[in-house]
Amino acid sequence: MARRDSSRSRSPVARRRARCVEFESPHGHGRKEHKLDLPTSFQSDRKYIDKNSCFGRQFYRNVCSTPWSQQVGLANRPVDSVKVHELCYLGWENHNLRALSAGAFVSVVFARSVREAQLADSLLRLCRTEHLDIESAAFNRWFQKYGDNPTDKDSKNKAVQELATEALSALRKFHTSPSSSSDAHEVAELRKRVKKLEAEKDASRKSSPSRSPAPPTSKRHRRGGNNLPVEHVTTSPLLKNDSGIKPLRENYPATVTAQGVNAWIRKLPKKKEASIKTAIKDAEQVFKQLSEAQVASLPDVAAEWGLSVKQASSSKDKELIRIIAAIKRAALYVAGFVYRDISVQEVGKWAEHHRLPVNEVAQQWLQFLSVEFPAHVKAVSGRFSVSDVLRAACEMEDVVVHSRDHAYNQIMIFCPRLYRSAVLSTFEDKDVYYELAGHPYSIAKSSFDAIPCQLKSRYSWGIKETYLLPKAYVFLKKKKDFKQARSIINFRGSCLSRLCKIVACVLNEVCHVAFPANFGKLKLHELWSSLHGFLDRLSHATAQEYVTVNDDLAGFFTSIPVSRLKRACELALDRFFDNKQSGGKNRGEFWFTVDEKSASSHGRVLRGKPMKNRASACRKVFAGDLLKIIELSFSFASFTVLGRCFEQRRGSPIGNQLSPSLCNIAVCMEIGDAHLLQASSNARSM
């Protein structure tokens, strides 16, 4: 796989050089020795099996992380742990592995590009289809040319080699011949002259100061409103952020392509649409007059405004100019005194609601602001450039940098051995997880093929045909001395992620109807009011009978058996239909309608058909399919971590869109059973 060049203008000369080195590298044909020990010429350390560069390649001990190695699950794995079926097309389903298991001759041919693999595979497959024997064809050609059959091993090898040479002649007429030696010498001389001219140009630029473009003299006015002049975006404010605020951290384009930036600009405040367009137009004019040094610093400027390093370094200069100009005009900064006045009013309302002394709380809040707000301004004023982040990443290559549990804003530096042991101890817990044998592609494909055709056709909007397994990561726990971790599985963009999100909304609606006395149904302020009212109604004698219990519910998501979660969902659906909430329809005829674009939980789930103005954003879920979809979500609990495949067998995975709703229903079922038990005991005592 070709490595992506870090510079913005990629020259094809470097790629041609690397390709020539690849063509000249040894292939090992003709060697009679087959040793499994490392050669004595190898220089090994903990990072390299051989750190000597051979034909432009070093021999890494672990597979480097590239898009291809990440996709097939080989990234960061030891080279000697890679198995044959992991490199084969279709994994275990490759028919050649059956020939290997039967003891038939099987040889591995390495392809160094996708097209090489396609050519070799297609050519050999066509030969087998036509029943052409390579050995017979080579020997017949040898007989036609020399008049006898090859007898010894060397002549047989030459016969096959000459057959390959003749087949190569069919490819030569489609290939452009390389430059001659004299042309190559002239090209080298021209490169030297170009480098010399560029050095002289840089020296002259440094000696003479660059002229900054003058600001436009004409004034532009906002359209369709007031006649206030719009401030032009000149070079100086464009390349500097004096506010210390980073608005692009919260509001940034999904992609930094031209289409992605245009879609993001359309979502900015409509009141500033005219001024944003004017600012972008002026910024594009200024961009044409920027020096090379200013253009090279644009990723740092974008990072100063809050854009991520990955997006800033991968986007084009023209798109960066548009992003900076748009966010500069659309950003809204709140002054310190304005924030103080607004926050004092809100804190006073909060104190009055909770029956706290308003004046005393307001004074404490002002004292807090007098200390923390200057510290906040100082903290947000500092910035990290793209070069700082890349240099830090290079320095921390041998350590693990990640956030810890319950503190995602706190960056921790972990020992790789400690982090790996915590990951292995988490996912090698056989009571919760078990390891799957097979390639991630084949596992994901078999799971997708197991989905019933009826569900695929009925919920085609929510089932995505993808053969990539979710990836898992962990948060190490401080209270466990960083020896245990909380597992998180990233189901975003997976096969059932969109369908599970809609079904979770339906289960929340079912839970509210089936378990109306749910304690978790209350909002936070209602929860405190209910608790305070309960404590106020207790007499001193009665209060002595109660014991305060603080249960952390440790490992709650991974401790509930799957059968218990399914039983809770079945009970919730039974109670929903027993309460006659379906209008007399059975489960097969009744459906829920979920407004996918609704930001509020109230009115998001409808029972029946939606209004015409909301039909385009609504999704239909049949009640009879809920248990099938829940059962299906448990079968999609497989994931990859450290190049290995696991599946969760107990509980619901943290990160699955259905997990909070499923666990909430299980808790509500226990609370409902406790209420029934308490009511029956009170009835017997009376």
C-alpha positions in Angstrom: 0.0 0.0 0.0 1.4 3.4 -0.9 2.1 5.7 2.0 0.4 9.1 1.9 2.8 12.0 1.5 2.6 14.6 4.3 3.2 17.5 2.0 0.4 19.2 0.1 2.0 19.0 -3.3 2.9 15.4 -4.0 5.4 14.8 -6.8 5.0 11.7 -9.0 8.8 11.4 -9.2 9.2 10.1 -5.6 6.5 7.6 -6.2 8.2 6.4 -9.4 11.4 6.0 -7.5 9.8 4.0 -4.7 8.1 1.8 -7.3 11.3 1.1 -9.1 12.9 0.1 -5.8 10.0 -2.3 -5.3 10.4 -3.8 -8.7 14.1 -4.4 -8.1 13.7 -6.0 -4.7 14.5 -9.7 -4.4 11.7 -12.3 -4.7 13.6 -15.4 -3.4 13.0 -17.6 -6.5 15.8 -20.1 -7.1 16.9 -20.4 -3.5 17.4 -24.0 -2.4 17.6 -23.2 1.3 14.6 -22.9 3.6 15.7 -21.8 7.1 13.3 -20.7 9.8 15.9 -19.0 12.0 16.7 -15.3 11.5 19.7 -14.6 9.3 22.9 -13.5 11.0 22.9 -10.3 9.1 19.7 -9.0 10.7 20.1 -6.4 13.4 17.1 -6.8 15.8 15.7 -4.7 18.6 12.4 -4.4 20.3 10.9 -2.4 17.4 12.5 -4.0 14.4 13.3 -7.6 13.4 15.8 -6.0 11.0 16.4 -2.3 11.2 18.7 -2.4 8.2 17.0 -0.8 5.1 16.8 -3.3 2.3 15.4 -1.9 -1.0 13.7 0.9 0.9 12.0 -1.3 3.5 12.7 -2.0 7.1 11.5 -5.2 8.8 9.2 -4.1 11.6 8.4 -6.4 14.5 4.7 -5.4 14.6 2.5 -4.6 11.6 2.4 -0.9 11.0 -0.9 0.8 11.4 -2.3 1.8 8.0 -5.8 2.0 6.6 -5.5 -1.5 5.0 -4.0 -3.1 8.2 -6.7 -1.5 10.4 -9.4 -2.7 8.0 -8.3 -6.3 8.0 -7.4 -6.3 11.8 -3.6 -6.7 11.4 -2.5 -3.4 12.8 0.0 -3.4 15.7 0.1 -7.2 15.7 3.4 -9.1 15.8 4.4 -10.3 12.3 5.0 -13.8 13.5 1.4 -14.1 14.8 -0.2 -13.4 11.4 -1.9 -16.6 10.2 -2.4 -17.8 6.7 -6.2 -17.5 6.6 -5.9 -13.9 7.7 -4.1 -13.0 4.5 -6.3 -15.1 2.2 -9.2 -13.7 0.3 -12.4 -14.6 2.1 -10.5 -16.0 5.1 -11.5 -19.5 6.1 -13.9 -19.7 3.0 -10.9 -19.7 0.7 -10.9 -23.1 -1.1 -7.1 -23.3 -1.2 -7.0 -23.8 2.6 -9.0 -27.0 2.1 -6.2 -28.2 -0.3 -3.7 -27.3 2.3 -5.5 -29.3 5.0 -5.6 -32.3 2.6 -1.8 -32.2 2.2 -1.9 -31.0 -1.4 0.8 -28.7 -2.8 0.0 -25.1 -1.9 2.4 -22.2 -2.3 2.1 -18.6 -1.2 2.8 -15.8 -3.8 3.0 -12.3 -2.3 1.5 -9.5 -4.4 2.7 -5.9 -3.7 -0.2 -4.1 -5.1 -3.9 -4.6 -5.7 -3.5 -4.9 -9.4 -0.7 -7.5 -9.1 -3.0 -9.6 -7.0 -5.9 -9.2 -9.4 -3.7 -10.1 -12.4 -2.2 -13.2 -10.8 -5.5 -14.4 -9.4 -7.4 -13.8 -12.6 -4.7 -15.5 -14.8 -4.4 -18.6 -12.6 -8.2 -18.9 -12.3 -8.7 -18.7 -16.0 -6.0 -21.3 -16.5 -7.7 -23.7 -14.1 -11.1 -23.0 -15.8 -9.6 -23.9 -19.3 -7.9 -26.9 -17.7 -4.5 -25.6 -18.9 -1.5 -27.2 -17.2 1.3 -24.7 -16.7 4.0 -27.4 -16.6 2.7 -29.1 -19.8 2.6 -25.8 -21.7 6.2 -24.9 -20.6 7.6 -28.3 -21.5 5.8 -28.3 -25.0 7.3 -24.8 -25.7 10.7 -26.1 -24.7 10.4 -29.1 -27.0 9.3 -26.9 -29.9 12.3 -24.6 -29.4 15.1 -27.1 -28.4 13.8 -30.4 -29.8 13.9 -32.3 -26.5 12.1 -32.4 -23.2 13.7 -30.9 -20.1 15.1 -33.6 -17.8 16.9 -32.1 -14.9 15.6 -29.5 -12.3 17.4 -26.5 -13.8 16.1 -27.0 -17.3 12.5 -27.4 -15.9 12.9 -24.1 -14.1 14.2 -22.4 -17.2 11.3 -23.7 -19.2 8.8 -22.1 -16.8 10.9 -18.9 -16.7 10.9 -18.7 -20.5 7.2 -19.2 -20.6 6.7 -16.3 -18.2 9.1 -14.2 -20.4 7.0 -14.9 -23.5 3.8 -14.0 -21.6 5.5 -10.8 -20.5 5.9 -9.8 -24.1 2.1 -9.4 -24.3 2.3 -6.8 -21.6 5.2 -4.8 -22.9 3.3 -3.3 -25.8 0.9 -1.6 -23.3 3.7 -0.3 -21.1 5.5 3.0 -21.6 9.2 2.3 -22.0 11.4 3.9 -19.3 13.8 6.7 -20.0 17.2 6.0 -21.3 20.3 6.5 -19.3 21.1 9.8 -21.1 17.6 11.1 -20.4 17.9 10.1 -16.7 21.2 12.1 -16.5 19.6 15.2 -18.0 16.7 14.9 -15.6 19.1 14.7 -12.7 20.9 17.9 -13.9 17.6 19.7 -14.3 16.6 18.8 -10.7 19.8 20.2 -9.4 19.2 23.5 -11.3 15.6 23.7 -10.0 16.8 23.2 -6.4 19.5 25.9 -6.9 16.9 28.4 -8.2 14.5 27.6 -5.3 17.3 28.3 -2.8 18.1 31.6 -4.4 14.4 32.6 -4.4 14.0 31.8 -0.7 17.2 33.8 0.1 15.9 36.8 -1.7 12.5 36.5 -0.1 14.0 36.5 3.4 16.2 39.5 2.6 13.3 41.7 1.4 10.2 42.1 3.7 7.0 40.8 2.4 4.4 43.4 1.5 1.1 42.9 3.2 -1.9 43.6 1.0 -3.8 46.8 1.6 -7.4 46.5 2.9 -10.1 47.1 0.4 -11.2 50.7 0.2 -14.8 50.2 -0.8 -17.3 49.3 1.9 -19.8 46.6 1.6 -23.2 46.7 3.3 -25.4 44.0 4.7 -28.3 43.0 2.4 -31.9 43.4 3.2 -31.5 45.1 6.5 -29.6 47.8 8.2 -26.9 49.9 6.5 -24.1 49.2 9.0 -20.8 48.6 7.3 -19.4 45.0 7.3 -15.8 44.7 8.6 -13.6 43.3 5.9 -11.4 40.3 6.5 -7.9 41.4 6.0 -4.7 39.5 6.3 -3.9 40.5 9.9 -7.2 39.5 11.6 -7.5 36.4 9.4 -4.2 35.0 10.6 -4.6 35.8 14.3 -7.1 34.9 17.0 -6.8 37.4 19.9 -10.0 36.3 21.6 -8.6 33.0 23.0 -12.0 31.3 22.2 -12.0 28.3 20.0 -15.5 28.1 18.4 -14.5 25.4 15.9 -14.3 22.9 18.8 -18.0 22.8 19.1 -19.1 23.9 15.6 -17.0 22.4 12.8 -17.6 20.8 9.4 -18.3 17.1 9.3 -15.8 16.8 6.4 -13.4 19.4 5.1 -14.2 18.8 1.4 -15.8 21.6 -0.7 -19.3 20.0 -0.3 -18.8 19.5 3.4 -17.7 23.1 4.0 -20.7 24.4 2.0 -23.1 22.3 4.0 -21.6 23.6 7.2 -21.8 27.2 6.1 -25.5 26.8 5.3 -26.1 25.7 8.9 -24.6 28.9 10.4 -27.0 31.5 11.8 -29.3 32.9 9.1 -29.1 36.4 10.5 -25.4 36.6 9.6 -25.7 34.9 6.2 -25.0 38.0 4.2 -22.1 39.1 6.3 -20.6 35.5 6.2 -20.8 35.5 2.3 -19.1 38.9 2.1 -16.4 37.8 4.5 -15.7 34.6 2.6 -15.6 36.5 -0.7 -13.1 39.0 0.7 -11.1 36.3 2.3 -10.7 34.5 -1.1 -9.4 37.7 -2.6 -6.9 38.1 0.3 -5.8 34.5 -0.1 -4.5 35.2 -3.6 -2.1 37.8 -2.1 -0.8 35.7 0.8 2.9 34.8 1.0 4.0 31.2 1.0 4.8 31.4 4.7 1.3 32.6 5.5 -0.3 29.9 3.4 1.9 27.3 5.2 0.7 28.5 8.6 -3.0 28.2 7.7 -3.4 24.7 9.5 -1.9 26.3 12.7 -4.4 29.2 12.4 -7.3 26.8 11.9 -6.1 24.8 15.0 -6.0 28.1 16.9 -9.7 28.6 16.1 -10.4 25.2 17.5 -10.4 22.9 14.3 -9.0 19.5 15.0 -5.4 18.8 14.0 -6.5 15.9 11.7 -9.0 18.1 9.8 -6.6 21.1 9.7 -3.7 19.1 8.2 -5.8 17.2 5.7 -7.9 20.0 4.2 -7.0 22.3 1.3 -5.8 25.8 1.8 -8.9 27.3 0.0 -11.3 25.4 2.3 -9.3 26.5 5.4 -9.6 30.1 4.4 -13.4 29.8 4.0 -13.8 28.0 7.3 -11.8 30.6 9.2 -13.6 33.5 7.6 -17.0 32.0 8.2 -16.4 31.1 11.9 -14.8 34.5 12.6 -18.0 36.3 11.4 -20.4 33.8 12.9 -18.7 33.4 16.3 -20.3 35.0 19.3 -18.1 35.9 22.4 -19.7 36.7 25.7 -17.9 39.3 27.8 -17.1 38.6 31.4 -19.5 41.1 32.9 -22.4 39.8 30.7 -21.7 36.2 31.8 -21.6 37.4 35.4 -25.0 39.1 35.2 -26.7 36.2 33.4 -25.2 33.5 35.6 -26.1 35.3 38.8 -29.8 35.4 37.7 -29.8 31.7 36.8 -28.0 30.7 40.1 -30.6 32.8 42.0 -33.4 30.9 40.3 -31.8 27.6 41.1 -31.3 28.5 44.8 -34.9 29.8 45.1 -36.2 26.5 43.6 -34.3 24.4 46.0 -35.2 26.7 49.0 -31.7 27.9 49.6 -30.7 31.4 50.7 -30.6 33.4 47.5 -28.3 36.3 48.6 -25.8 34.0 50.3 -25.6 31.7 47.2 -25.2 34.6 44.9 -22.3 36.1 46.9 -20.6 32.7 46.9 -21.1 32.5 43.2 -19.5 35.9 42.6 -16.5 35.0 44.8 -16.2 31.8 42.7 -16.3 33.8 39.4 -13.7 36.3 40.7 -11.2 33.5 41.0 -12.1 31.1 38.3 -13.1 33.4 35.4 -9.6 34.9 35.0 -8.1 31.4 35.2 -10.6 30.3 32.5 -9.5 33.2 30.2 -5.9 32.4 30.8 -6.4 28.7 30.1 -8.3 29.2 26.8 -5.8 31.8 25.6 -3.0 29.3 25.2 -3.0 27.2 22.1 -1.2 24.2 20.5 -0.2 24.4 16.9 -0.3 21.5 14.5 3.5 21.1 14.7 3.3 20.9 18.5 0.7 18.1 18.4 2.7 16.2 15.8 5.9 16.6 17.8 4.2 15.4 21.0 2.8 12.4 19.2 6.2 11.5 17.9 7.8 11.8 21.3 5.0 9.7 22.9 5.1 7.0 20.3 6.2 4.3 22.8 3.5 5.2 25.5 -0.3 5.0 25.6 -2.0 8.4 25.8 -5.7 8.1 26.7 -8.3 9.5 29.1 -9.3 7.6 32.3 -12.7 6.5 33.5 -15.1 9.2 34.7 -12.6 11.9 33.6 -12.6 12.0 29.8 -11.1 15.5 29.8 -8.1 14.4 31.8 -5.3 13.0 29.5 -3.3 10.2 31.1 0.0 8.6 30.0 0.0 4.9 30.6 2.8 2.3 30.5 2.1 0.1 27.4 2.5 -3.1 29.5 0.1 -1.8 32.2 -2.5 -0.7 29.6 -2.2 -4.0 27.6 -2.6 -6.1 30.8 -5.7 -4.1 31.8 -7.2 -4.6 28.3 -6.5 -8.3 28.3 -7.8 -8.8 31.8 -11.0 -7.0 30.8 -11.8 -8.9 27.5 -10.4 -12.3 28.6 -13.0 -12.5 31.3 -14.7 -15.7 30.1 -17.9 -15.0 32.1 -18.6 -11.9 30.0 -16.7 -12.3 26.7 -15.4 -15.2 24.6 -13.0 -15.0 21.6 -14.2 -15.8 18.1 -12.1 -17.8 15.6 -12.1 -16.3 12.1 -11.5 -13.2 10.1 -13.5 -10.0 11.1 -14.8 -9.8 7.5 -16.2 -13.3 7.5 -17.7 -12.8 11.0 -19.4 -9.6 10.0 -20.7 -11.1 6.7 -22.1 -14.2 8.4 -23.9 -12.0 11.0 -25.4 -9.8 8.2 -26.5 -12.9 6.2 -28.3 -14.2 9.3 -30.7 -11.3 9.4 -34.1 -12.4 8.2 -35.1 -11.2 4.8 -38.4 -9.8 6.1 -36.5 -7.5 8.5 -34.0 -6.4 5.8 -36.8 -5.3 3.4 -39.0 -3.8 6.1 -36.3 -1.8 7.8 -33.9 -1.2 4.9 -33.6 2.4 6.2 -32.0 1.2 9.5 -29.9 -1.8 8.4 -26.6 -1.0 6.8 -24.8 -3.5 4.7 -21.3 -3.3 6.1 -18.8 -6.0 6.8 -16.7 -4.2 9.4 -16.9 -5.2 13.1 -17.1 -2.4 15.7 -13.9 -1.6 17.6 -13.6 -1.6 21.4 -11.5 0.5 23.7 -11.3 0.8 27.5 -11.1 3.5 30.2 -8.8 2.5 33.0 -10.3 3.0 36.5 -8.4 5.1 39.0 -10.2 3.6 42.0 -8.9 0.1 40.9 -5.3 1.4 40.7 -5.6 1.3 36.9 -5.6 -2.5 36.9 -9.2 -2.8 35.7 -11.0 -1.0 32.9 -14.4 -0.1 31.7 -15.1 -1.6 28.2 -16.6 0.6 25.5 -17.7 -0.8 22.1 -18.1 1.8 19.4 -21.2 0.7 17.5 -21.5 4.0 15.6 -21.9 3.4 11.9 -22.3 -0.4 12.5 -24.9 -2.6 10.7 -27.8 -2.0 13.2 -26.8 1.3 14.8 -29.6 3.4 13.2 -32.3 0.8 13.7 -31.3 0.3 17.4 -31.5 4.0 18.0 -35.1 4.1 16.8 -36.1 1.0 18.7 -34.6 2.5 21.9 -37.0 5.4 21.6 -39.9 2.9 21.3 -38.7 0.9 24.3 -38.6 4.1 26.4 -42.2 4.9 25.5 -43.3 1.3 26.3 -41.4 1.5 29.7 -43.3 4.7 30.7 -46.7 3.0 30.0 -45.8 -0.4 31.5 -44.1 0.9 34.6 -45.7 4.3 35.5 -44.1 4.3 39.0 -40.6 4.3 37.6 -38.4 6.3 39.9 -36.0 7.2 37.0 -38.8 8.8 35.0 -38.5 11.9 37.1 -36.3 14.8 36.1 -33.4 15.8 38.4 -35.2 18.7 40.2 -38.3 16.6 40.5 -36.2 13.8 41.9 -34.8 16.0 44.6 -38.2 17.4 45.5 -39.7 14.0 45.8 -36.8 12.8 48.0 -37.0 15.9 50.2 -40.8 15.5 50.5 -40.4 11.9 51.5 -37.9 12.7 54.2 -40.1 15.6 55.5 -43.1 13.3 56.0 -41.1 10.8 58.1 -41.3 11.1 61.8 -38.3 10.7 64.0 -39.3 7.3 65.2 -40.1 6.0 61.7 -36.8 7.4 60.3 -34.9 5.2 62.6 -36.2 2.1 60.8 -34.7 3.1 57.4 -31.1 2.4 56.4 -29.4 4.5 53.7 -27.9 2.3 51.0 -25.6 3.6 48.3 -25.3 1.0 45.5 -22.8 1.8 42.8 -24.3 -0.9 40.5 -20.7 -1.9 39.6 -20.5 -3.5 36.2 -24.3 -3.2 35.7 -24.3 -3.3 31.9 -22.2 -6.5 31.8 -23.6 -8.3 34.8 -27.3 -8.7 33.8 -27.9 -12.1 32.1 -29.3 -11.8 28.5 -32.3 -14.0 29.4 -33.3 -11.5 32.1 -33.2 -8.6 29.7 -35.3 -10.5 27.2 -37.8 -11.4 29.9 -38.1 -7.8 31.1 -38.8 -6.6 27.5 -41.5 -9.3 27.1 -43.1 -8.3 30.3 -43.1 -4.6 29.4 -44.8 -5.3 26.0 -47.4 -7.5 27.7 -48.2 -4.8 30.1 -48.3 -2.2 27.3 -51.0 -4.2 25.4 -52.8 -5.1 28.6 -53.3 -1.4 29.3 -55.2 -1.1 26.0 -52.7 1.4 24.6 -52.9 -0.2 21.1 -56.5 0.7 20.3 -57.6 -2.9 20.2 -55.0 -4.0 17.6 -52.7 -7.0 18.2 -49.0 -6.8 18.0 -48.8 -7.8 14.4 -51.0 -4.9 13.3 -49.9 -2.2 15.7 -46.9 0.0 14.9 -45.0 2.9 16.4 -43.9 5.9 14.5 -40.7 7.7 15.6 -39.7 11.2 14.5 -36.0 10.7 13.7 -35.2 14.4 13.6 -37.0 15.5 16.8 -34.7 16.9 19.4 -37.2 16.6 22.3 -38.2 13.3 23.8 -41.8 14.5 24.2 -43.9 13.7 21.2 -41.1 11.9 19.5 -42.8 8.5 19.5 -46.4 8.3 18.1 -48.8 5.4 18.1 -50.1 5.0 14.6 -49.7 7.2 11.5 -48.0 10.6 11.7 -49.2 13.9 10.3 -48.4 14.6 6.7 -45.9 17.4 7.5 -43.9 15.0 9.7 -44.1 11.8 7.6 -40.8 12.4 5.8 -38.8 12.3 9.0 -40.7 9.5 10.7 -39.8 5.8 10.8 -42.3 3.0 11.4 -41.5 0.1 13.8 -44.0 -2.8 14.1 -44.7 -4.0 17.7 -44.4 -7.6 16.6 -40.8 -7.0 15.4 -39.5 -5.5 18.6 -38.5 -8.8 20.3 -36.9 -10.0 17.0 -34.8 -6.8 16.7 -33.8 -7.1 20.4 -32.7 -10.7 19.8 -30.9 -9.6 16.7 -29.0 -6.9 18.6 -27.5 -9.5 21.0 -26.2 -11.5 18.0 -24.4 -8.4 16.8 -22.3 -8.0 20.0 -19.1 -9.0 18.3 -16.2 -6.6 18.0 -12.4 -6.3 17.5 -9.7 -5.3 20.0 -5.9 -5.7 19.7 -6.4 -7.5 16.4 -8.6 -10.2 18.0 -12.4 -10.8 17.7 -14.6 -11.1 20.8 -18.3 -11.4 21.5 -20.1 -10.4 24.6 -22.2 -13.2 26.1 -23.5 -11.5 29.2 -25.3 -8.2 29.6 -25.7 -5.6 26.9 -22.6 -3.9 25.5 -21.7 -0.3 26.6 -21.9 1.7 23.4 -24.9 -0.1 21.9 -27.8 2.2 21.2 -30.2 -0.2 22.8 -28.3 -0.9 26.1 -29.6 2.0 28.2 -33.2 1.3 27.4 -32.8 -2.5 27.9 -31.2 -2.0 31.3 -33.7 0.6 32.3 -36.6 -1.8 31.6 -34.8 -4.5 33.7 -34.5 -2.2 36.7 -38.1 -1.0 36.3 -39.3 -4.7 36.3 -37.4 -5.2 39.6 -38.9 -2.0 41.1 -42.4 -3.1 40.0 -42.0 -6.5 41.5 -40.8 -4.9 44.8 -43.9 -2.6 44.8 -46.2 -5.6 44.3 -44.5 -7.6 47.1 -44.8 -4.6 49.5 -48.5 -4.1 48.6 -49.3 -7.8 49.2 -47.5 -7.8 52.5 -49.4 -4.7 53.6 -52.7 -6.3 52.6 -51.9 -9.4 54.6 -50.9 -7.3 57.7 -54.3 -5.5 57.5 
